[in-house]
Amino acid sequence: MNLSSRREVPELPDGQQPEIFIPGLTASAWWDSGEFSWLGALEASTADITSEFLAAGGFGGGGVVSQPSELTDQGRWTALYLYCIGKAYSRNVELCPVTMRALAAVPGATAAGGGMCYFSIMEPRTHVSAHTGYTNAHLRCHLGLVVPGGSRLRVGGEIREWEQGKAFVFDDSFEHEAWNDAESGRAVLLFDLWHPDLTDLEVRALAHMTGVWRRLTARSFWSAELARS
């Protein structure tokens, strides 16, 4: 199926640089929270989600995984994964039932979406340098869990600060970067959702394609590892 058959390919807005571009989708660095009916229930669950994050390991847990070092030019950025490109981290999912129930209302936030879903942790004095997501088919949501002063996110030309118990949605195919200038760690629940302009058929096709891409990437990784062993 040709996903672009009903859409003309426009010139990309400044700062939007996805590797996989779906033409015709609304392009906005920041999205109005009022467009997402599930946001209120998610925010109302903040205290329980934070408790699950801390119980699952929190800032110093053994399940925390370092994010790409080339993106962090100061400090350390880590993740406690729930899903990674549609692959479940079963232990963490089982430890976070309230979180998973809250995410069940979000189209594409878990396995079916093929995107990312994790607790994002920035240690004190950390800067995540400017980068872009791989596709405009997803939007991204952050829910502030543990938010010290001095932690903020730039998407496109606008900077916003995280707030505990507040969520915002943005398009990570626009250039973005993040700072935690505080002396304590910052944690948010981060997850992807399908772009609301996509049709149901397009979502199913993209979910299938993402699964194929994930399996090919994993096969390539393990082939390289075996060749080095």
N, CA and C atoms as a LAMMPS dump frame, in Angstrom:
ITEM: TIMESTEP
0
ITEM: NUMBER OF ATOMS
687
ITEM: BOX BOUNDS ff ff ff
-5.0000000000000000e+02 5.0000000000000000e+02
-5.0000000000000000e+02 5.0000000000000000e+02
-5.0000000000000000e+02 5.0000000000000000e+02
ITEM: ATOMS id mol type element x y z
1 1 1 N 0.845 -1.206 0
2 1 2 C 0 0 0
3 1 3 C 0.875 1.248 0
4 2 1 N 0.537 2.203 -0.827
5 2 2 C 1.275 3.458 -0.887
6 2 3 C 0.656 4.448 0.091
7 3 1 N 1.346 4.686 1.217
8 3 2 C 0.786 5.551 2.248
9 3 3 C 0.683 7 1.802
10 4 1 N 1.427 7.383 0.767
11 4 2 C 1.426 8.781 0.341
12 4 3 C 0.496 9.029 -0.842
13 5 1 N -0.292 8.025 -1.242
14 5 2 C -1.065 8.139 -2.472
15 5 3 C -2.104 9.253 -2.419
16 6 1 N -2.626 9.581 -1.231
17 6 2 C -3.663 10.609 -1.164
18 6 3 C -3.118 11.95 -0.684
19 7 1 N -1.801 12.091 -0.617
20 7 2 C -1.239 13.309 -0.062
21 7 3 C -0.118 13.833 -0.955
22 8 1 N -0.048 15.14 -1.11
23 8 2 C 1.077 15.758 -1.788
24 8 3 C 2.221 15.917 -0.794
25 9 1 N 3.448 15.839 -1.289
26 9 2 C 4.613 15.941 -0.422
27 9 3 C 5.026 17.402 -0.309
28 10 1 N 4.852 18.014 0.866
29 10 2 C 5.201 19.422 1.021
30 10 3 C 6.674 19.581 1.411
31 11 1 N 7.111 20.807 1.395
32 11 2 C 8.439 21.109 1.939
33 11 3 C 8.365 21.033 3.457
34 12 1 N 9.373 20.405 4.074
35 12 2 C 9.353 20.237 5.52
36 12 3 C 9.523 21.574 6.228
37 13 1 N 8.815 21.783 7.343
38 13 2 C 9.016 22.998 8.134
39 13 3 C 10.432 23.037 8.696
40 14 1 N 10.899 24.217 9.022
41 14 2 C 12.221 24.352 9.627
42 14 3 C 12.293 23.523 10.902
43 15 1 N 13.344 22.747 11.015
44 15 2 C 13.588 21.98 12.233
45 15 3 C 12.994 20.592 12.238
46 16 1 N 12.16 20.245 11.248
47 16 2 C 11.589 18.897 11.196
48 16 3 C 12.425 18.048 10.255
49 17 1 N 13.004 16.946 10.778
50 17 2 C 13.949 16.156 9.994
51 17 3 C 13.78 14.663 10.254
52 18 1 N 12.613 14.09 10.025
53 18 2 C 12.456 12.649 10.256
54 18 3 C 13.168 11.824 9.198
55 19 1 N 13.646 10.646 9.584
56 19 2 C 14.22 9.722 8.618
57 19 3 C 13.117 9.068 7.788
58 20 1 N 11.99 8.77 8.429
59 20 2 C 10.841 8.197 7.736
60 20 3 C 9.721 9.23 7.776
61 21 1 N 9.401 9.797 6.617
62 21 2 C 8.461 10.91 6.531
63 21 3 C 7.157 10.454 5.899
64 22 1 N 6.047 10.69 6.594
65 22 2 C 4.715 10.419 6.057
66 22 3 C 4.132 11.763 5.613
67 23 1 N 3.925 11.981 4.326
68 23 2 C 3.464 13.291 3.849
69 23 3 C 2.028 13.574 4.246
70 24 1 N 1.722 14.854 4.392
71 24 2 C 0.361 15.3 4.603
72 24 3 C -0.09 15.351 6.045
73 25 1 N 0.748 14.959 6.988
74 25 2 C 0.366 15.006 8.387
75 25 3 C 0.605 16.405 8.952
76 26 1 N -0.288 16.856 9.815
77 26 2 C -0.134 18.159 10.457
78 26 3 C 1.238 18.237 11.122
79 27 1 N 1.963 19.301 10.821
80 27 2 C 3.32 19.466 11.352
81 27 3 C 3.325 20.603 12.357
82 28 1 N 3.456 20.252 13.638
83 28 2 C 3.512 21.241 14.713
84 28 3 C 4.462 20.736 15.776
85 29 1 N 5.417 21.57 16.162
86 29 2 C 6.386 21.132 17.155
87 29 3 C 5.71 20.806 18.485
88 30 1 N 4.815 21.69 18.934
89 30 2 C 4.069 21.489 20.18
90 30 3 C 2.585 21.341 19.857
91 31 1 N 1.9 20.469 20.598
92 31 2 C 0.478 20.221 20.373
93 31 3 C -0.339 20.687 21.573
94 32 1 N -1.554 21.139 21.298
95 32 2 C -2.477 21.577 22.345
96 32 3 C -2.964 20.361 23.132
97 33 1 N -2.777 20.382 24.446
98 33 2 C -3.164 19.251 25.288
99 33 3 C -4.652 18.947 25.185
100 34 1 N -5.471 19.957 24.873
101 34 2 C -6.905 19.755 24.773
102 34 3 C -7.325 18.82 23.656
103 35 1 N -6.402 18.496 22.738
104 35 2 C -6.735 17.604 21.635
105 35 3 C -6.684 16.131 22.028
106 36 1 N -6.262 15.836 23.26
107 36 2 C -6.06 14.444 23.665
108 36 3 C -6.903 14.152 24.904
109 37 1 N -7.985 13.429 24.703
110 37 2 C -8.982 13.231 25.752
111 37 3 C -8.448 12.418 26.93
112 38 1 N -7.412 11.638 26.727
113 38 2 C -6.88 10.751 27.764
114 38 3 C -5.885 11.447 28.697
115 39 1 N -5.508 12.68 28.39
116 39 2 C -4.465 13.337 29.172
117 39 3 C -4.871 13.575 30.627
118 40 1 N -6.117 13.956 30.863
119 40 2 C -6.552 14.244 32.22
120 40 3 C -6.446 13.034 33.128
121 41 1 N -6.896 11.866 32.64
122 41 2 C -6.809 10.642 33.439
123 41 3 C -5.36 10.255 33.686
124 42 1 N -4.503 10.468 32.681
125 42 2 C -3.076 10.171 32.861
126 42 3 C -2.485 11.045 33.961
127 43 1 N -2.756 12.334 33.919
128 43 2 C -2.22 13.24 34.931
129 43 3 C -2.745 12.904 36.32
130 44 1 N -4.002 12.466 36.397
131 44 2 C -4.588 12.116 37.694
132 44 3 C -3.92 10.893 38.312
133 45 1 N -3.234 10.099 37.491
134 45 2 C -2.552 8.894 37.974
135 45 3 C -1.09 9.145 38.336
136 46 1 N -0.658 10.4 38.316
137 46 2 C 0.771 10.708 38.489
138 46 3 C 1.355 10.123 39.759
139 47 1 N 0.683 10.274 40.89
140 47 2 C 1.241 9.8 42.157
141 47 3 C 1.472 8.29 42.127
142 48 1 N 0.486 7.537 41.62
143 48 2 C 0.63 6.08 41.558
144 48 3 C 1.696 5.665 40.546
145 49 1 N 1.769 6.37 39.415
146 49 2 C 2.792 6.062 38.411
147 49 3 C 4.18 6.333 38.98
148 50 1 N 4.337 7.433 39.708
149 50 2 C 5.624 7.746 40.332
150 50 3 C 6.011 6.673 41.335
151 51 1 N 5.06 6.212 42.132
152 51 2 C 5.342 5.15 43.11
153 51 3 C 5.796 3.875 42.408
154 52 1 N 5.147 3.544 41.291
155 52 2 C 5.561 2.349 40.54
156 52 3 C 6.959 2.52 39.958
157 53 1 N 7.255 3.686 39.444
158 53 2 C 8.595 3.964 38.929
159 53 3 C 9.657 3.754 40.012
160 54 1 N 9.421 4.304 41.181
161 54 2 C 10.395 4.18 42.267
162 54 3 C 10.508 2.734 42.739
163 55 1 N 9.378 2.019 42.82
164 55 2 C 9.402 0.63 43.261
165 55 3 C 10.082 -0.286 42.242
166 56 1 N 9.997 0.073 40.956
167 56 2 C 10.613 -0.729 39.903
168 56 3 C 12.121 -0.523 39.805
169 57 1 N 12.651 0.414 40.566
170 57 2 C 14.086 0.666 40.534
171 57 3 C 14.417 2.137 40.588
172 58 1 N 13.505 2.965 40.066
173 58 2 C 13.695 4.405 40.147
174 58 3 C 15.01 4.869 39.555
175 59 1 N 15.63 5.801 40.227
176 59 2 C 16.844 6.423 39.699
177 59 3 C 18.052 5.493 39.71
178 60 1 N 18.101 4.549 40.652
179 60 2 C 19.302 3.732 40.772
180 60 3 C 19.083 2.262 40.566
181 61 1 N 17.979 1.872 39.925
182 61 2 C 17.643 0.467 39.781
183 61 3 C 18.533 -0.274 38.801
184 62 1 N 18.578 -1.602 38.979
185 62 2 C 19.398 -2.43 38.111
186 62 3 C 18.873 -2.522 36.688
187 63 1 N 17.588 -2.205 36.482
188 63 2 C 17.03 -2.292 35.15
189 63 3 C 17.223 -1.055 34.303
190 64 1 N 17.892 -0.053 34.847
191 64 2 C 18.094 1.201 34.116
192 64 3 C 19.135 0.998 33.012
193 65 1 N 18.824 1.522 31.826
194 65 2 C 19.692 1.378 30.657
195 65 3 C 20.172 2.748 30.221
196 66 1 N 21.466 2.875 29.945
197 66 2 C 22.007 4.147 29.469
198 66 3 C 21.504 4.444 28.064
199 67 1 N 21.158 5.684 27.825
200 67 2 C 20.767 6.131 26.498
201 67 3 C 22.029 6.428 25.682
202 68 1 N 21.881 6.593 24.341
203 68 2 C 23.074 6.772 23.499
204 68 3 C 24 7.881 23.993
205 69 1 N 25.264 7.528 24.206
206 69 2 C 26.214 8.488 24.77
207 69 3 C 26.456 9.671 23.848
208 70 1 N 26.289 9.475 22.536
209 70 2 C 26.542 10.581 21.606
210 70 3 C 25.501 11.688 21.744
211 71 1 N 24.376 11.392 22.39
212 71 2 C 23.355 12.412 22.584
213 71 3 C 23.531 13.188 23.881
214 72 1 N 24.374 12.712 24.759
215 72 2 C 24.542 13.339 26.071
216 72 3 C 25.931 13.947 26.156
217 73 1 N 26.005 15.264 26.013
218 73 2 C 27.319 15.901 26.045
219 73 3 C 27.702 16.364 27.448
220 74 1 N 26.801 16.158 28.404
221 74 2 C 27.089 16.481 29.8
222 74 3 C 26.162 15.65 30.677
223 75 1 N 26.702 15.038 31.736
224 75 2 C 25.881 14.263 32.65
225 75 3 C 25.535 12.894 32.103
226 76 1 N 24.368 12.374 32.516
227 76 2 C 23.965 11.018 32.124
228 76 3 C 22.446 10.949 31.975
229 77 1 N 22.016 10.32 30.874
230 77 2 C 20.605 10.137 30.556
231 77 3 C 20.345 8.642 30.475
232 78 1 N 19.371 8.14 31.257
233 78 2 C 19.088 6.717 31.292
234 78 3 C 17.588 6.472 31.134
235 79 1 N 17.231 5.185 30.992
236 79 2 C 15.834 4.817 30.788
237 79 3 C 15.519 3.534 31.536
238 80 1 N 14.316 3.471 32.063
239 80 2 C 13.744 2.244 32.596
240 80 3 C 12.619 1.871 31.636
241 81 1 N 12.883 0.904 30.76
242 81 2 C 11.995 0.628 29.631
243 81 3 C 10.757 -0.166 30.035
244 82 1 N 9.636 0.217 29.445
245 82 2 C 8.429 -0.586 29.452
246 82 3 C 8.274 -1.265 28.086
247 83 1 N 8.423 -0.472 27.015
248 83 2 C 8.45 -0.996 25.648
249 83 3 C 9.528 -0.26 24.863
250 84 1 N 10.167 -0.998 23.966
251 84 2 C 11.161 -0.398 23.071
252 84 3 C 10.877 -0.885 21.66
253 85 1 N 10.409 -0.004 20.812
254 85 2 C 10.018 -0.331 19.433
255 85 3 C 9.088 -1.541 19.439
256 86 1 N 8.112 -1.527 20.343
257 86 2 C 7.114 -2.577 20.391
258 86 3 C 7.492 -3.805 21.187
259 87 1 N 8.734 -3.901 21.674
260 87 2 C 9.173 -5.055 22.458
261 87 3 C 8.976 -4.761 23.946
262 88 1 N 8.248 -5.629 24.632
263 88 2 C 7.963 -5.417 26.048
264 88 3 C 9.14 -5.819 26.918
265 89 1 N 9.394 -5.023 27.954
266 89 2 C 10.305 -5.399 29.034
267 89 3 C 9.414 -5.953 30.15
268 90 1 N 9.216 -7.28 30.117
269 90 2 C 8.156 -7.921 30.892
270 90 3 C 8.245 -7.631 32.378
271 91 1 N 9.449 -7.665 32.942
272 91 2 C 9.589 -7.428 34.383
273 91 3 C 9.046 -6.052 34.749
274 92 1 N 9.45 -5.036 34.008
275 92 2 C 9.035 -3.667 34.316
276 92 3 C 7.54 -3.471 34.072
277 93 1 N 7.013 -4.08 33.011
278 93 2 C 5.58 -3.983 32.731
279 93 3 C 4.778 -4.583 33.888
280 94 1 N 5.209 -5.74 34.385
281 94 2 C 4.492 -6.405 35.474
282 94 3 C 4.536 -5.594 36.766
283 95 1 N 5.593 -4.82 36.96
284 95 2 C 5.734 -4.005 38.165
285 95 3 C 4.928 -2.708 38.104
286 96 1 N 4.358 -2.409 36.939
287 96 2 C 3.707 -1.103 36.747
288 96 3 C 2.282 -1.239 36.215
289 97 1 N 1.384 -1.928 36.935
290 97 2 C 0.024 -2.128 36.416
291 97 3 C -0.777 -0.837 36.277
292 98 1 N -0.62 0.101 37.212
293 98 2 C -1.363 1.363 37.098
294 98 3 C -0.897 2.143 35.871
295 99 1 N 0.403 2.174 35.656
296 99 2 C 0.961 2.852 34.489
297 99 3 C 0.424 2.241 33.206
298 100 1 N 0.396 0.916 33.148
299 100 2 C -0.058 0.259 31.937
300 100 3 C -1.549 0.484 31.698
301 101 1 N -2.348 0.539 32.763
302 101 2 C -3.774 0.832 32.586
303 101 3 C -3.974 2.25 32.055
304 102 1 N -3.18 3.195 32.554
305 102 2 C -3.281 4.57 32.074
306 102 3 C -2.885 4.668 30.601
307 103 1 N -1.896 3.893 30.194
308 103 2 C -1.418 3.942 28.815
309 103 3 C -2.326 3.193 27.849
310 104 1 N -3.18 2.314 28.379
311 104 2 C -4.051 1.521 27.512
312 104 3 C -5 2.394 26.698
313 105 1 N -5.276 3.598 27.181
314 105 2 C -6.188 4.507 26.473
315 105 3 C -5.501 5.297 25.371
316 106 1 N -4.191 5.148 25.231
317 106 2 C -3.418 5.967 24.297
318 106 3 C -3.098 5.155 23.041
319 107 1 N -3.556 5.567 21.859
320 107 2 C -3.315 4.797 20.635
321 107 3 C -1.826 4.737 20.286
322 108 1 N -1.246 3.544 20.402
323 108 2 C 0.145 3.364 19.999
324 108 3 C 1.154 3.453 21.11
325 109 1 N 0.734 3.575 22.363
326 109 2 C 1.695 3.787 23.451
327 109 3 C 2.424 2.522 23.868
328 110 1 N 1.891 1.352 23.523
329 110 2 C 2.518 0.111 23.966
330 110 3 C 2.888 -0.744 22.759
331 111 1 N 2.736 -2.042 22.853
332 111 2 C 3.278 -2.942 21.835
333 111 3 C 2.741 -2.671 20.435
334 112 1 N 1.458 -2.347 20.324
335 112 2 C 0.861 -2.197 19
336 112 3 C 1.447 -1.021 18.23
337 113 1 N 1.977 -0.037 18.933
338 113 2 C 2.425 1.17 18.267
339 113 3 C 3.816 1.11 17.683
340 114 1 N 4.639 0.209 18.198
341 114 2 C 5.99 0.11 17.684
342 114 3 C 6.879 1.279 18.036
343 115 1 N 6.462 2.109 18.969
344 115 2 C 7.275 3.247 19.367
345 115 3 C 8.017 2.994 20.665
346 116 1 N 8.265 4.055 21.409
347 116 2 C 9.015 3.983 22.657
348 116 3 C 8.098 4.281 23.833
349 117 1 N 8.345 3.602 24.96
350 117 2 C 7.567 3.823 26.173
351 117 3 C 8.473 3.488 27.347
352 118 1 N 8.886 4.514 28.109
353 118 2 C 9.821 4.261 29.201
354 118 3 C 9.831 5.424 30.184
355 119 1 N 10.407 5.161 31.35
356 119 2 C 10.689 6.212 32.314
357 119 3 C 12.034 6.819 31.933
358 120 1 N 12.007 8.089 31.582
359 120 2 C 13.212 8.788 31.141
360 120 3 C 13.831 9.533 32.325
361 121 1 N 15.111 9.263 32.577
362 121 2 C 15.799 9.772 33.761
363 121 3 C 16.986 10.624 33.33
364 122 1 N 17.032 11.847 33.81
365 122 2 C 18.196 12.704 33.605
366 122 3 C 18.85 12.948 34.959
367 123 1 N 20.109 12.554 35.075
368 123 2 C 20.826 12.78 36.31
369 123 3 C 21.151 14.272 36.466
370 124 1 N 21.579 14.69 37.648
371 124 2 C 21.887 16.119 37.846
372 124 3 C 22.905 16.629 36.823
373 125 1 N 22.729 17.896 36.452
374 125 2 C 23.654 18.584 35.538
375 125 3 C 23.827 17.835 34.223
376 126 1 N 22.711 17.462 33.615
377 126 2 C 22.729 16.712 32.356
378 126 3 C 22.171 17.563 31.229
379 127 1 N 22.801 17.459 30.068
380 127 2 C 22.301 18.091 28.847
381 127 3 C 22.215 17.041 27.759
382 128 1 N 21.032 16.846 27.212
383 128 2 C 20.834 15.981 26.054
384 128 3 C 20.837 16.877 24.829
385 129 1 N 21.796 16.655 23.955
386 129 2 C 22.011 17.567 22.835
387 129 3 C 20.918 17.429 21.781
388 130 1 N 20.876 18.394 20.882
389 130 2 C 19.814 18.478 19.884
390 130 3 C 19.816 17.249 18.975
391 131 1 N 18.616 16.685 18.762
392 131 2 C 18.45 15.532 17.884
393 131 3 C 17 15.49 17.407
394 132 1 N 16.693 14.581 16.479
395 132 2 C 15.333 14.445 15.964
396 132 3 C 14.932 12.977 15.993
397 133 1 N 13.621 12.732 16.153
398 133 2 C 13.088 11.384 16.091
399 133 3 C 13.078 10.858 14.667
400 134 1 N 12.814 9.527 14.538
401 134 2 C 12.999 8.913 13.224
402 134 3 C 11.774 9.017 12.306
403 135 1 N 10.59 9.353 12.858
404 135 2 C 9.415 9.447 11.992
405 135 3 C 8.425 10.469 12.525
406 136 1 N 7.69 11.083 11.605
407 136 2 C 6.612 12.008 11.993
408 136 3 C 5.283 11.274 12.153
409 137 1 N 5.279 9.93 12.023
410 137 2 C 4.052 9.16 12.221
411 137 3 C 3.674 9.065 13.69
412 138 1 N 4.631 9.325 14.568
413 138 2 C 4.378 9.341 15.998
414 138 3 C 4.445 10.766 16.544
415 139 1 N 3.665 11.031 17.586
416 139 2 C 3.907 12.161 18.468
417 139 3 C 4.47 11.596 19.765
418 140 1 N 4.954 12.46 20.625
419 140 2 C 5.555 12.007 21.89
420 140 3 C 4.939 12.773 23.057
421 141 1 N 4.725 12.061 24.153
422 141 2 C 4.175 12.659 25.366
423 141 3 C 5.156 12.476 26.515
424 142 1 N 5.294 13.507 27.346
425 142 2 C 6.031 13.445 28.606
426 142 3 C 5.072 13.767 29.742
427 143 1 N 5.08 12.933 30.786
428 143 2 C 4.362 13.212 32.025
429 143 3 C 5.399 13.439 33.12
430 144 1 N 5.4 14.625 33.725
431 144 2 C 6.373 14.941 34.761
432 144 3 C 6.109 14.145 36.035
433 145 1 N 7.122 13.419 36.506
434 145 2 C 7.001 12.62 37.727
435 145 3 C 7.826 13.22 38.862
436 146 1 N 9.136 13.303 38.654
437 146 2 C 10.05 13.923 39.619
438 146 3 C 10.731 15.063 38.884
439 147 1 N 10.37 16.285 39.236
440 147 2 C 10.77 17.428 38.409
441 147 3 C 11.395 18.518 39.273
442 148 1 N 12.724 18.576 39.341
443 148 2 C 13.374 19.677 40.063
444 148 3 C 13.384 20.944 39.221
445 149 1 N 13.585 22.077 39.836
446 149 2 C 13.732 23.316 39.089
447 149 3 C 14.961 23.267 38.2
448 150 1 N 14.875 23.917 37.061
449 150 2 C 16.006 23.932 36.143
450 150 3 C 15.986 22.812 35.119
451 151 1 N 14.87 22.088 35.002
452 151 2 C 14.762 21.04 33.977
453 151 3 C 13.766 21.494 32.916
454 152 1 N 14.158 21.406 31.68
455 152 2 C 13.369 21.984 30.602
456 152 3 C 13.67 21.283 29.275
457 153 1 N 12.778 21.503 28.307
458 153 2 C 12.857 20.861 27.007
459 153 3 C 12.616 21.899 25.916
460 154 1 N 13.47 21.892 24.909
461 154 2 C 13.262 22.723 23.712
462 154 3 C 12.811 21.826 22.573
463 155 1 N 11.711 22.189 21.937
464 155 2 C 11.271 21.541 20.712
465 155 3 C 11.068 22.646 19.685
466 156 1 N 11.736 22.54 18.541
467 156 2 C 11.701 23.633 17.579
468 156 3 C 12.298 24.878 18.216
469 157 1 N 11.581 25.984 18.181
470 157 2 C 12.104 27.233 18.736
471 157 3 C 11.557 27.585 20.099
472 158 1 N 10.829 26.661 20.751
473 158 2 C 10.181 26.976 22.029
474 158 3 C 10.68 26.061 23.152
475 159 1 N 10.971 26.66 24.303
476 159 2 C 11.407 25.92 25.484
477 159 3 C 10.284 25.894 26.508
478 160 1 N 10.024 24.714 27.072
479 160 2 C 9.048 24.577 28.154
480 160 3 C 9.682 23.81 29.307
481 161 1 N 9.255 24.137 30.513
482 161 2 C 9.722 23.411 31.692
483 161 3 C 8.749 22.285 32.019
484 162 1 N 9.307 21.151 32.473
485 162 2 C 8.446 20.086 32.969
486 162 3 C 7.826 20.51 34.292
487 163 1 N 6.616 20.022 34.54
488 163 2 C 5.942 20.242 35.809
489 163 3 C 5.455 18.9 36.342
490 164 1 N 5.628 18.696 37.644
491 164 2 C 5.157 17.452 38.238
492 164 3 C 3.639 17.335 38.073
493 165 1 N 3.202 16.16 37.578
494 165 2 C 1.78 15.913 37.398
495 165 3 C 1.179 16.516 36.153
496 166 1 N 1.996 17.138 35.307
497 166 2 C 1.519 17.735 34.065
498 166 3 C 2.158 17.03 32.874
499 167 1 N 1.365 16.878 31.82
500 167 2 C 1.85 16.23 30.608
501 167 3 C 1.792 17.199 29.441
502 168 1 N 2.691 17.018 28.483
503 168 2 C 2.59 17.752 27.229
504 168 3 C 2.945 16.829 26.074
505 169 1 N 2.43 17.195 24.897
506 169 2 C 2.621 16.399 23.682
507 169 3 C 3.373 17.245 22.665
508 170 1 N 4.359 16.638 22.033
509 170 2 C 5.138 17.328 21.007
510 170 3 C 5.49 16.354 19.898
511 171 1 N 6.029 16.888 18.833
512 171 2 C 6.435 16.084 17.678
513 171 3 C 7.959 15.969 17.712
514 172 1 N 8.458 14.775 18.037
515 172 2 C 9.907 14.646 18.211
516 172 3 C 10.646 14.512 16.894
517 173 1 N 9.912 14.57 15.744
518 173 2 C 10.621 14.659 14.467
519 173 3 C 11.131 16.077 14.222
520 174 1 N 10.733 17.023 15.083
521 174 2 C 11.365 18.345 15.123
522 174 3 C 12.601 18.266 16.035
523 175 1 N 13.594 19.063 15.72
524 175 2 C 14.799 19.078 16.556
525 175 3 C 14.425 19.448 17.987
526 176 1 N 15.002 18.704 18.946
527 176 2 C 14.727 18.983 20.352
528 176 3 C 15.95 18.652 21.198
529 177 1 N 16.02 19.299 22.358
530 177 2 C 17.094 19.04 23.312
531 177 3 C 16.577 19.308 24.716
532 178 1 N 17.29 18.771 25.723
533 178 2 C 16.79 18.834 27.095
534 178 3 C 17.92 19.142 28.069
535 179 1 N 17.535 19.792 29.175
536 179 2 C 18.478 20.156 30.225
537 179 3 C 17.909 19.772 31.598
538 180 1 N 18.762 19.303 32.471
539 180 2 C 18.466 19.242 33.899
540 180 3 C 19.633 19.912 34.614
541 181 1 N 19.467 21.172 34.957
542 181 2 C 20.532 21.94 35.596
543 181 3 C 20.516 21.802 37.118
544 182 1 N 19.59 20.999 37.652
545 182 2 C 19.44 20.875 39.105
546 182 3 C 20.497 19.941 39.695
547 183 1 N 20.536 19.912 41.016
548 183 2 C 21.45 19.023 41.734
549 183 3 C 20.784 17.691 42.083
550 184 1 N 19.593 17.464 41.573
551 184 2 C 18.898 16.196 41.783
552 184 3 C 18.346 15.705 40.454
553 185 1 N 17.947 14.421 40.411
554 185 2 C 17.513 13.817 39.166
555 185 3 C 16.119 14.235 38.736
556 186 1 N 15.875 14.13 37.426
557 186 2 C 14.568 14.406 36.834
558 186 3 C 14.061 13.127 36.192
559 187 1 N 12.766 12.826 36.393
560 187 2 C 12.169 11.633 35.784
561 187 3 C 10.817 11.991 35.178
562 188 1 N 10.587 11.517 33.965
563 188 2 C 9.285 11.659 33.314
564 188 3 C 8.895 10.314 32.732
565 189 1 N 7.592 10.098 32.574
566 189 2 C 7.104 8.974 31.78
567 189 3 C 7.028 9.45 30.339
568 190 1 N 7.737 8.773 29.46
569 190 2 C 7.838 9.142 28.044
570 190 3 C 7.196 8.043 27.218
571 191 1 N 6.345 8.414 26.276
572 191 2 C 5.776 7.408 25.376
573 191 3 C 5.351 8.057 24.068
574 192 1 N 5.3 7.225 23.039
575 192 2 C 4.866 7.657 21.715
576 192 3 C 3.401 7.307 21.498
577 193 1 N 2.766 8.053 20.618
578 193 2 C 1.39 7.784 20.204
579 193 3 C 1.282 8.048 18.714
580 194 1 N 0.322 7.398 18.081
581 194 2 C 0.156 7.598 16.648
582 194 3 C -0.31 9.029 16.355
583 195 1 N 0.198 9.575 15.273
584 195 2 C -0.247 10.895 14.831
585 195 3 C -1.751 10.835 14.553
586 196 1 N -2.528 11.778 15.094
587 196 2 C -3.985 11.693 14.957
588 196 3 C -4.507 11.831 13.531
589 197 1 N -3.697 12.304 12.59
590 197 2 C -4.148 12.416 11.199
591 197 3 C -4.121 11.083 10.451
592 198 1 N -3.454 10.067 10.992
593 198 2 C -3.349 8.784 10.314
594 198 3 C -4.693 8.048 10.34
595 199 1 N -5.003 7.374 9.243
596 199 2 C -6.196 6.528 9.204
597 199 3 C -5.913 5.207 9.915
598 200 1 N -6.972 4.473 10.236
599 200 2 C -6.808 3.17 10.886
600 200 3 C -5.995 2.226 10.008
601 201 1 N -6.245 2.254 8.709
602 201 2 C -5.51 1.382 7.791
603 201 3 C -4.028 1.737 7.779
604 202 1 N -3.725 3.027 7.763
605 202 2 C -2.322 3.459 7.785
606 202 3 C -1.638 3.053 9.089
607 203 1 N -2.36 3.165 10.198
608 203 2 C -1.787 2.758 11.485
609 203 3 C -1.45 1.275 11.463
610 204 1 N -2.349 0.445 10.958
611 204 2 C -2.075 -1.003 10.92
612 204 3 C -0.876 -1.304 10.037
613 205 1 N -0.794 -0.619 8.896
614 205 2 C 0.338 -0.851 7.994
615 205 3 C 1.651 -0.413 8.626
616 206 1 N 1.642 0.749 9.269
617 206 2 C 2.858 1.253 9.886
618 206 3 C 3.292 0.386 11.072
619 207 1 N 2.327 -0.116 11.848
620 207 2 C 2.66 -0.999 12.963
621 207 3 C 3.332 -2.271 12.453
622 208 1 N 2.817 -2.821 11.353
623 208 2 C 3.433 -4.016 10.769
624 208 3 C 4.847 -3.718 10.272
625 209 1 N 4.998 -2.603 9.57
626 209 2 C 6.31 -2.247 9.031
627 209 3 C 7.323 -2.011 10.148
628 210 1 N 6.888 -1.391 11.247
629 210 2 C 7.787 -1.142 12.365
630 210 3 C 8.233 -2.454 12.991
631 211 1 N 7.317 -3.414 13.105
632 211 2 C 7.682 -4.719 13.638
633 211 3 C 8.717 -5.427 12.768
634 212 1 N 8.528 -5.352 11.458
635 212 2 C 9.508 -5.947 10.542
636 212 3 C 10.859 -5.267 10.691
637 213 1 N 10.845 -3.938 10.766
638 213 2 C 12.094 -3.188 10.92
639 213 3 C 12.813 -3.571 12.214
640 214 1 N 12.044 -3.728 13.317
641 214 2 C 12.644 -4.103 14.599
642 214 3 C 13.3 -5.478 14.516
643 215 1 N 12.621 -6.437 13.875
644 215 2 C 13.184 -7.782 13.773
645 215 3 C 14.44 -7.797 12.908
646 216 1 N 14.433 -7.013 11.816
647 216 2 C 15.624 -6.949 10.968
648 216 3 C 16.79 -6.297 11.702
649 217 1 N 16.477 -5.244 12.493
650 217 2 C 17.527 -4.582 13.272
651 217 3 C 18.121 -5.536 14.294
652 218 1 N 17.276 -6.287 14.992
653 218 2 C 17.763 -7.249 15.982
654 218 3 C 18.612 -8.334 15.317
655 219 1 N 18.176 -8.819 14.144
656 219 2 C 18.938 -9.849 13.438
657 219 3 C 20.312 -9.32 13.035
658 220 1 N 20.352 -8.08 12.545
659 220 2 C 21.626 -7.483 12.155
660 220 3 C 22.555 -7.33 13.355
661 221 1 N 21.978 -6.914 14.5
662 221 2 C 22.785 -6.722 15.707
663 221 3 C 23.42 -8.028 16.149
664 222 1 N 22.61 -9.091 16.244
665 222 2 C 23.15 -10.368 16.742
666 222 3 C 24.1 -11.009 15.732
667 223 1 N 23.888 -10.796 14.444
668 223 2 C 24.835 -11.286 13.45
669 223 3 C 26.202 -10.65 13.636
670 224 1 N 26.188 -9.326 13.889
671 224 2 C 27.452 -8.617 14.113
672 224 3 C 28.124 -9.098 15.389
673 225 1 N 27.31 -9.334 16.458
674 225 2 C 27.879 -9.818 17.71
675 225 3 C 28.514 -11.183 17.54
676 226 1 N 27.853 -12.09 16.818
677 226 2 C 28.395 -13.433 16.595
678 226 3 C 29.669 -13.375 15.765
679 227 1 N 29.7 -12.464 14.798
680 227 2 C 30.897 -12.343 13.958
681 227 3 C 32.099 -11.874 14.776
682 228 1 N 31.852 -11.073 15.821
683 228 2 C 32.963 -10.598 16.647
684 228 3 C 33.403 -11.624 17.693
685 229 1 N 32.557 -12.607 17.968
686 229 2 C 32.865 -13.566 19.05
687 229 3 C 33.803 -14.676 18.578
